């Protein structure tokens, strides 16, 4: 083998390594974004669950932590049934993953 072909093989190996490394870095970045979005959704679920429990017991919905908004409504179910519908919507405006989560249930009056 001559020196030119060895140098070419080394350059090709470095190029392939760079392509694989770039793909892995991109995958880690995407996984990080998905994890952040999952954490926000889980926090929204916890807030909504607490709010529904409080409203079902006749207490006000709790104040959420910064970055989250809670909209809650308690309405009678139509048809003369002794039921109320409780609906809670939690939304957030995180730059990485804005979104909303709704939770709905019924309670006996």
GROMACS elastic network, one bead per residue, 0.5 to 0.9 nm:
[ bonds ]
;  ai    aj funct       b0    kb
    1     4     6  0.83130   500
    1     5     6  0.67453   500
    1     6     6  0.72013   500
    2     5     6  0.57495   500
    2     6     6  0.66981   500
    2     7     6  0.89518   500
    3     6     6  0.52041   500
    3     7     6  0.61923   500
    3     8     6  0.86245   500
    4     7     6  0.52022   500
    4     8     6  0.62103   500
    4     9     6  0.87081   500
    5     9     6  0.61361   500
    5    10     6  0.86247   500
    6     9     6  0.50588   500
    6    10     6  0.62327   500
    6    11     6  0.86527   500
    7    10     6  0.51165   500
    7    11     6  0.62151   500
    7    12     6  0.86521   500
    8    11     6  0.50884   500
    8    12     6  0.61656   500
    8    13     6  0.85713   500
    9    12     6  0.51182   500
    9    13     6  0.61190   500
    9    14     6  0.86516   500
   10    13     6  0.50358   500
   10    14     6  0.61957   500
   10    15     6  0.85801   500
   11    14     6  0.51257   500
   11    15     6  0.61339   500
   11    16     6  0.86583   500
   12    15     6  0.50016   500
   12    16     6  0.61866   500
   12    17     6  0.85463   500
   13    16     6  0.51718   500
   13    17     6  0.61180   500
   13    18     6  0.85967   500
   14    18     6  0.60796   500
   14    19     6  0.86490   500
   15    18     6  0.50866   500
   15    19     6  0.62898   500
   15    20     6  0.87390   500
   16    19     6  0.51275   500
   16    20     6  0.62633   500
   16    21     6  0.85623   500
   17    20     6  0.52015   500
   17    21     6  0.60456   500
   17    22     6  0.85621   500
   18    21     6  0.50348   500
   18    22     6  0.60451   500
   18    23     6  0.86150   500
   19    22     6  0.51909   500
   19    23     6  0.63551   500
   19    24     6  0.87787   500
   20    23     6  0.51775   500
   20    24     6  0.63006   500
   20    25     6  0.87381   500
   21    24     6  0.50830   500
   21    25     6  0.61582   500
   21    26     6  0.85897   500
   22    25     6  0.51613   500
   22    26     6  0.61909   500
   22    27     6  0.86546   500
   23    26     6  0.51412   500
   23    27     6  0.62425   500
   23    28     6  0.87570   500
   24    27     6  0.50240   500
   24    28     6  0.62472   500
   24    29     6  0.86601   500
   25    28     6  0.51098   500
   25    29     6  0.62249   500
   25    30     6  0.86957   500
   26    29     6  0.51107   500
   26    30     6  0.62892   500
   26    31     6  0.86457   500
   27    30     6  0.51564   500
   27    31     6  0.61259   500
   27    32     6  0.85980   500
   28    31     6  0.50223   500
   28    32     6  0.61492   500
   28    33     6  0.87404   500
   29    32     6  0.51106   500
   29    33     6  0.64122   500
   29    34     6  0.87936   500
   30    33     6  0.51189   500
   30    34     6  0.62541   500
   30    35     6  0.86055   500
   31    34     6  0.50994   500
   31    35     6  0.61062   500
   31    36     6  0.86224   500
   32    35     6  0.50991   500
   32    36     6  0.62056   500
   32    37     6  0.86759   500
   33    36     6  0.51296   500
   33    37     6  0.62225   500
   33    38     6  0.86121   500
   33    96     6  0.70974   500
   33    97     6  0.78385   500
   34    37     6  0.51240   500
   34    38     6  0.61125   500
   34    39     6  0.86507   500
   34    97     6  0.86833   500
   35    38     6  0.50455   500
   35    39     6  0.62175   500
   35    40     6  0.87307   500
   36    39     6  0.51932   500
   36    40     6  0.63740   500
   36    41     6  0.87391   500
   36    96     6  0.77643   500
   36    97     6  0.75812   500
   37    40     6  0.51728   500
   37    41     6  0.62157   500
   37    42     6  0.86254   500
   37    94     6  0.89237   500
   37    96     6  0.75076   500
   37    97     6  0.54887   500
   37    98     6  0.81395   500
   37    99     6  0.87247   500
   38    41     6  0.50689   500
   38    42     6  0.60595   500
   38    43     6  0.85653   500
   39    42     6  0.50781   500
   39    43     6  0.61597   500
   39    44     6  0.85700   500
   40    43     6  0.51359   500
   40    44     6  0.61549   500
   40    45     6  0.86388   500
   40    92     6  0.79994   500
   40    94     6  0.84052   500
   40    97     6  0.79848   500
   40    98     6  0.86967   500
   40    99     6  0.85702   500
   41    45     6  0.61608   500
   41    46     6  0.86911   500
   41    99     6  0.79154   500
   41   100     6  0.78324   500
   41   101     6  0.71853   500
   42    45     6  0.50198   500
   42    46     6  0.62945   500
   42    47     6  0.86909   500
   43    46     6  0.51012   500
   43    47     6  0.62349   500
   43    48     6  0.86136   500
   44    47     6  0.50966   500
   44    48     6  0.60839   500
   44    49     6  0.84868   500
   44    68     6  0.75791   500
   44    89     6  0.87970   500
   44    90     6  0.58444   500
   44    91     6  0.72407   500
   44    92     6  0.80588   500
   44   100     6  0.76729   500
   44   101     6  0.63984   500
   44   102     6  0.88002   500
   45    48     6  0.50669   500
   45    49     6  0.59561   500
   45    50     6  0.85417   500
   45    90     6  0.78638   500
   45   101     6  0.68163   500
   45   102     6  0.81275   500
   45   103     6  0.79826   500
   46    49     6  0.50883   500
   46    50     6  0.61667   500
   46    51     6  0.85329   500
   47    50     6  0.52641   500
   47    51     6  0.61450   500
   47    52     6  0.86850   500
   47    62     6  0.79448   500
   47    63     6  0.88309   500
   47    64     6  0.66515   500
   47    65     6  0.88880   500
   47    68     6  0.88942   500
   47    70     6  0.81897   500
   47    90     6  0.73105   500
   48    51     6  0.50287   500
   48    52     6  0.61121   500
   48    53     6  0.85822   500
   48    61     6  0.87919   500
   48    70     6  0.77496   500
   48    87     6  0.89627   500
   48    88     6  0.59292   500
   48    89     6  0.68449   500
   48    90     6  0.62645   500
   48   101     6  0.78063   500
   48   102     6  0.72429   500
   48   103     6  0.63485   500
   49    52     6  0.52099   500
   49    53     6  0.62241   500
   49    54     6  0.86576   500
   49    88     6  0.84238   500
   49   103     6  0.73760   500
   50    53     6  0.51402   500
   50    54     6  0.61590   500
   50    55     6  0.86047   500
   50    61     6  0.75121   500
   50    62     6  0.74026   500
   51    54     6  0.51433   500
   51    55     6  0.60981   500
   51    56     6  0.84996   500
   51    59     6  0.87902   500
   51    60     6  0.75671   500
   51    62     6  0.60349   500
   51    63     6  0.89232   500
   51    70     6  0.84573   500
   51    72     6  0.78725   500
   51    88     6  0.70007   500
   52    55     6  0.51340   500
   52    56     6  0.59898   500
   52    57     6  0.86103   500
   52    61     6  0.73818   500
   52    72     6  0.83646   500
   52    86     6  0.67300   500
   52    87     6  0.73426   500
   52    88     6  0.66138   500
   52   103     6  0.76791   500
   52   104     6  0.77910   500
   52   105     6  0.77652   500
   53    56     6  0.51422   500
   53    57     6  0.63971   500
   53    58     6  0.87950   500
   53    59     6  0.85153   500
   53    61     6  0.84752   500
   54    57     6  0.51828   500
   54    58     6  0.62983   500
   54    60     6  0.61279   500
   54    61     6  0.58638   500
   54    62     6  0.77465   500
   55    59     6  0.51898   500
   55    60     6  0.58727   500
   55    61     6  0.61820   500
   55    72     6  0.85586   500
   55    73     6  0.88863   500
   55    74     6  0.77797   500
   55    86     6  0.72870   500
   56    59     6  0.74518   500
   56    74     6  0.89741   500
   56    86     6  0.74255   500
   56   105     6  0.89733   500
   56   106     6  0.83261   500
   56   107     6  0.63635   500
   56   108     6  0.87838   500
   57    60     6  0.88356   500
   59    62     6  0.87591   500
   61    64     6  0.87937   500
   61    70     6  0.81346   500
   61    71     6  0.89435   500
   61    72     6  0.73894   500
   61    88     6  0.89787   500
   62    70     6  0.86514   500
   63    69     6  0.85003   500
   63    70     6  0.77959   500
   64    67     6  0.81572   500
   64    68     6  0.60255   500
   64    69     6  0.67348   500
   64    70     6  0.70368   500
   64    90     6  0.89551   500
   65    68     6  0.61411   500
   65    69     6  0.84545   500
   66    69     6  0.81907   500
   67    91     6  0.84440   500
   67    92     6  0.57088   500
   67    93     6  0.64822   500
   67    94     6  0.71273   500
   68    90     6  0.66373   500
   68    91     6  0.56432   500
   68    93     6  0.73560   500
   68    94     6  0.89193   500
   69    89     6  0.80750   500
   69    90     6  0.55341   500
   69    91     6  0.52686   500
   69    92     6  0.63260   500
   69    93     6  0.89997   500
   70    88     6  0.68950   500
   70    89     6  0.57584   500
   70    91     6  0.67026   500
   71    87     6  0.82132   500
   71    88     6  0.57250   500
   71    89     6  0.51407   500
   71    90     6  0.64745   500
   71    91     6  0.85003   500
   72    86     6  0.74309   500
   72    87     6  0.57251   500
   72    89     6  0.63769   500
   72    90     6  0.86492   500
   73    85     6  0.79573   500
   73    86     6  0.58790   500
   73    87     6  0.53371   500
   73    88     6  0.65419   500
   73    89     6  0.89409   500
   74    84     6  0.63523   500
   74    85     6  0.56211   500
   74    87     6  0.65311   500
   74    88     6  0.88606   500
   75    78     6  0.88827   500
   75    83     6  0.86471   500
   75    84     6  0.53697   500
   75    85     6  0.51873   500
   75    86     6  0.66504   500
   75    87     6  0.84705   500
   76    80     6  0.85887   500
   76    81     6  0.82392   500
   76    82     6  0.78104   500
   76    83     6  0.60125   500
   76    85     6  0.60004   500
   76    86     6  0.88374   500
   76   109     6  0.89680   500
   77    80     6  0.73668   500
   77    81     6  0.65318   500
   77    82     6  0.76085   500
   77    83     6  0.55109   500
   77    84     6  0.52953   500
   77    85     6  0.59637   500
   77   106     6  0.83497   500
   78    81     6  0.68322   500
   78    83     6  0.84828   500
   78    84     6  0.89250   500
   79    82     6  0.89829   500
   80    83     6  0.83311   500
   81    84     6  0.85642   500
   81   108     6  0.89133   500
   82   107     6  0.85110   500
   82   108     6  0.59024   500
   82   109     6  0.54635   500
   83   106     6  0.63601   500
   83   107     6  0.55641   500
   83   109     6  0.55902   500
   84   105     6  0.84619   500
   84   106     6  0.55026   500
   84   107     6  0.53646   500
   84   108     6  0.64499   500
   84   109     6  0.66258   500
   85   104     6  0.71392   500
   85   105     6  0.58682   500
   85   107     6  0.66018   500
   86   103     6  0.82443   500
   86   104     6  0.56028   500
   86   105     6  0.53276   500
   86   106     6  0.58404   500
   86   107     6  0.74456   500
   87   102     6  0.71828   500
   87   103     6  0.58295   500
   87   105     6  0.66036   500
   87   106     6  0.86568   500
   88   101     6  0.83152   500
   88   102     6  0.56465   500
   88   103     6  0.53041   500
   88   104     6  0.63564   500
   89   100     6  0.69204   500
   89   101     6  0.56880   500
   89   103     6  0.64432   500
   89   104     6  0.86472   500
   90    99     6  0.86128   500
   90   100     6  0.55580   500
   90   101     6  0.52324   500
   90   102     6  0.62762   500
   90   103     6  0.85424   500
   91    98     6  0.77335   500
   91    99     6  0.57486   500
   91   101     6  0.62711   500
   91   102     6  0.85648   500
   92    97     6  0.84090   500
   92    98     6  0.55824   500
   92    99     6  0.56286   500
   92   100     6  0.62938   500
   93    96     6  0.84878   500
   93    97     6  0.73299   500
   93    99     6  0.67272   500
   93   100     6  0.88575   500
   94    97     6  0.53986   500
   94    99     6  0.80059   500
   95    98     6  0.62417   500
